[in-house]
Amino acid sequence: MKLYRLGSLTDAAALMQKLDVDKPGIKIMAKKANLQLYMIKDLHVGAANILKQDALSIGADLAVPNGTITCEKKYVDALLIGTKKHIEILATKELAQPYGLKELAKALRTYLATHTHPLQIMGVINANEDSFYPGSRFMGEAALAKIEKMIDEGADIIDIGGMSTRPGSEEVSEEEELARIRPIVDLMAGRDVRAKLSIDTYRPKVARYALEHGFHILNDITGLANDELARIAAEYDATVVIMHMQGTPKTMQQNPYYEDVVSEVSDFFASRIEKAQRFGIKKIILDPGIGFGKRLEDNIALIKHIKEFTKFGYPVLIGASRKSMIDRIYPSEVQERLPGTLTLHLSAVHEGASIVRCHDVKEHAQALAVYRALKEQG
């Protein structure tokens, strides 16, 4: 059995129709679906019938497929709908129930745990001539000036990378990548920087050079696939961004496919968090990897269900800045995608993301300030 939480942007009626819920039931339960939603997969049919009655008894509900009450199938998928208080009651009530409901109750309690993280902006600097957005490319002294400008505009983190990882990009050698970032790292070393510095790499030599010269964060698109990189991160007590990617930058957009992208990315995070902890890494950020081996529908699903990844207790990073998913929704060149970027990022923040990785710091600082004001007044 698997459980994962759905975002507030979920179309509950469409999801219940897909589950083959009785049509009159869809009409009734969809009215409750502006509350908390939890998808439960492979739930024992006995558990489904118990949970349905327990949910109804407290004013919540469980959407189940037709034939559940007559136990036509041994296992079913279901959609749990309720307020936070409903879920808290069920998380206690089901501890005494059979058919795996005790385990479900414990999982619900994990989701109910409150994890708050400060909202931060990560500005992007690409020390190469191949990154998909030309406006992010800066080298040497020009990079230093851009970094200072981003910090003045509101960047809390500066992420510097020496090798493009856009779809279809070619790897450069580790030595070339190091040569590209070294001048910027050297310029930053010893300065009183008003932001944390992040190195965007999955190469051990590059990571070590940056971390030993004052960088704080290792942004690894491979999600700690390399054991040596994990050892280096632990050695320097670095914060590690664990990102999900299917394939490699060169091949990742060649027919990517998922049965359930939210569940699969969540499982990946669970595995890599365990690895990070095993190596002694204490500080972690999770990045679902928008555009990294994902179809448009996968990217949208991940943004809508960011809350699923907050259950791990770590900050969640969203990085959809000017990416091609915007072009697929509204045809536009990379230079024209700022409005779409802001929409995606604000939606992700609303769903639980706390770090926004972007090219346009000033515009994001303004948008997030307005978002905070609206939320505080709510």
N, C-alpha and C positions, 0 to 999 in steps of 0.2 A: 504494500500500500504506500502511496505517495501523497503528500499534501503540499500545495503551494498557494500563496495568497495572490489574489488578482488585484489590479489597480482600480482606482475609482473611475477611470475612463472606459472601463469594460462595458460592452453592450451585453447586459445580462440576458435580455430577451433572446438575442441571437444565439448566445451560448447555450441557453436552455433548449432552444429549438434543435440545436446540433446534438444535444444530449438525448433527444427524443422524449422530452418531458411532455406530459399531457397538456394540450393547448389551453384549456381553461386555467390550469395551474400556472402556466407561464404568465398569463395576464395578472393573476393575483400576486405572484411572487416577484414579478418585475418591479412592482411598486415599492418593494422593500430593498431593492438592489442598489439604492444610493447609500447603502450602509457598507459594512465590511463583507467582502466576498472571499471564499476559500474554495479552491478546486481540490477535490479529493479523488485520487485515482486508485483503481483496483481495491475498492472498499468491499469487504465481505457483505453479501446481501443481508445477512442477519444483522450486522452492524448498521447497515443503511436503514433498516426498518426501525431499529431501536433509536438511532440518532434522529430520524425523522420525527418520531413521537416526542422525544425529549426536547427537540428544538421547538416544535409546535407548542409544547406545554409552557414555554417561557416567552412566547411571542416571536421567536426566530423561525427559520424554515430551512428545509433541505430539499433542493430540487433533485429528483431522481428519475431515471428512465422509466418508461412504461414497462410494466411487468415486474417491477421491483417488489411490490407487495405480495405477488404470487411466487416470488423467488424463481423466476424463469432462468436467471443466470446466477452463477455462484458469486461472481464479483462484478461490481458496477462502478461507474464514475458518477460523482455527485457534486453539487454546488451548494455549499453552506452559506446562508445569508443571515446576518444579524448585526446588532449594534455591538460595540466593544463590550458592554456589560453582558449581553447575551453570550458572547464567546467566552467571557470569563466564567460565567455560570456553567456552561457546557464543559469547559476545560477541567472543572472540578467534578461535575456530575459523572462524566464518562470514565473517570479513573476507576470506578467500581464496575464497569461494564465489560462483557466478554468480546470476542471476535476482533481483537486488535484495537478496540476503542480506548484502552488505557494508553497505548502508544500514540494514538491520535490526540488524546488529551494533552500529553506531554509536548507534542509538536505544536499544538495551539498555544500552549503557555510560552513557548519560545518566541512565537510571533507577537505575543502580547507584551513581552518585555520591551520597555522603552529605551531607545538608544538615540540620543540627540548629539548631533555634530554641527559645528559652526559651518555656515554657508561660505564657501571659498571660491575664488576665481583663479584658474591656472592659465596663464598666458603662454602661447606657443612660439618658440623660436626654432627655425630649421636652418642649420648650418650646412646647407647643400643647395644644389641648383636643380633638384628633381622633385621636390615636394609638390603636391597637386595644387596648392594655392601659392602663387608667386609672392603674394603679400606677406608671407610668413618667412621668407628667406633672407637671412642676415648673416654676415660674416664679420669677424674681427671687431674693430671699433664701432662699426655700424650696428652690430649686434648689441654691444654694450649700451649705446645710445637708445636703442629700441627697448632694451630691458628696463632702463631707468624710466623711460616714458610709460611703459606698461605698469610699473610699480606706482608711479604718480597717478595713473588712471584708476588704480584699485586692485591690481593683481596681488594675490596673497602668495602665489607660487609661480615660478617661471620654469617651464619645461623645455629643455634644450636637447635637440637630437641632431646627429650628424649623418644619418642615412634615411632616405625616404622609405616609408613602408606603405605607400599608396598601392592600390590594386595593380598588379602587373609589374611592379618595380623590381629591378635587379639588385641583388646584394652587392655591396662593395666589400673590399677586404677589411678585416678588423683594424689593420694598420692605417688604412685610408680614413676609416670612420674616426679613429682616434686623432689623426692629423687634423681633421675638420673641426673637432670640438675643442682641441687643446688650446688654441689661442683665446677662445672665449672663457674657458675654465681658468686659464692663467690670468686673464684680465679681471675676473671676478674674485680670485683668491685674495684673501686679506682685506677685502672691502667690507664696509659696514652695510650689508645688503638688507633692505627692509622687507624682504620676502624670502621664503624658502626656495632653494634651488633643486630642481629635479633633472636627472639625466635620463633621456629616453633611449634606452639601449637594451639589447639582450646579449651583448658581448662582455666577457669578464674583464678584459684589459681596459676597455672604455669605462666600465662601471667603476673599477678600482681607481682609475686616475681621477675621475670626478669626485668620488666619495672621499678620497684622501686629500682633496683640495677644497673641502668645505661644502660639498653638496649634501643634501639631507635625504633625498628621495630617489629611489630607483624605479623607473617606469618601464616595466618589462612586458612587451606585447605577447610574449610566449607564456606568461603566467608561471614563471619559475620552472620551466622545463629543464633548464641547465642546473645541475647540482652545484657546480663551481660558483655560479652566480648567486645561488642561495647562500653558500658559505661566505662569500664576500659581503653580501647584504647583512648577514648576522654579525660578521666581524666589525663592521662600521656602525652597527645599530641603526641601520637605515630603515626608513619607511619604504615598503615595497608596494607598488601598484600591480596587482595581479589582474591581468586582462585576459579575456577569453577570445580566442581566434580559432577558426576552423581552417586548417591548411596553412599555407605560408603566404606572405604578401604577393608573391609571383602568381600563385595558383588559387588564392582563397575565393575569388569571385567566379571561378569556373564551376557553375552548377552546385552551389552549396545547398545542403538539404538538412532539415531537422524534422523529427517526428513531433517534438514539442520543445521549441527553442528555450522557453523560460525554464522548464524543468531540467533540460540538459545543461544549460549554463549554470543553474543552481548546483547541480551535482558536481560540475567541474570546480566551482568555487569551494565546495565542501572538501573535495580531494586536495586542492592546492593549498587551502588554509591549513589542513592537517600537515602537509609537507613543510610549509613555512614554519609552523610551530615546532616541528621535529628538528629543524635546522637552527632553532633559536631565534627566529624572526618574531618580534613582538608587535610591530606597528604595520598595519596592512590597510590598503585601500583597494576596493573592488571595482573593476571596470568591465561591463558586459561586452565591450568591443563593438560598438556600432560601426557597421561597414566592413568589419573584418571577418569575411566568410559568412555574410548574412544577405538574405534576400530582403526586399523592401518590407514584406510582411513580417519578417523576423525582427528587423530593426524597430518597426512600429510596436510589435508585441513586447519587446524588451523595455521600451520606453513606457508603455502603458502599465507594465508590471514591475517597475523598479522596486516596489515595496517588498517583493519576494526576497530580494537580496539584502535588505536591511535586517533580516532576521539574524544574520551572522554577527551583528553588533559593530561592524566596521563602516567607515564612510564609503559611500558609493559615488563613483565618478561617472559623469556623462560627457561624452566627447563626440558630438554630431556636427561640429562646426564646419559649415559650408560643404558638407559631404554630398555625394551623388544621390542619396535618397531624396534630397530636396528636389533635385532635377527630375526625378522619376514621378514626383507628385505634381510639380509645377515646373515645366521645362525652363531652365535658366542656367546661365554660365556661372562658374564658380564665384566670379566677382559680384554676382547679383543675388547671392543666397543668404545675406545677413538676416532679412526678415524671417525666412524659414528657420534659420539657425536659432534665433531668439525664441520662436514658438516651440521648437523641439526641446530646447534647454529649459524653458520655464515649465513646460509640461512635466519634464523629468524631475525637476526640483519639487513641483507640487506632489509628485508621486513618491518622493523620498530621497532623491539624489542630493548630495551636499557639496560636491565639488564639480564645477563646470570648467571643462577644458576648451579654450576658445582662442580664436585669432583676434577678435575685436573686444578688447578689454573694456574700454570706456563705455561702449554701447551696452555691454553685459552688466557693468556696474550700475548704470542707470536703470536698466530693466529689473535687476534684482532688488535695487533699493525700492522701486515702486511695488514690486511683489511683496517685500517685507512689510511695507506700510499697509498694504491691503490686508495682509494676514494678521498683523497686529490689531487692526481695527475690527477684524472679524469676530 
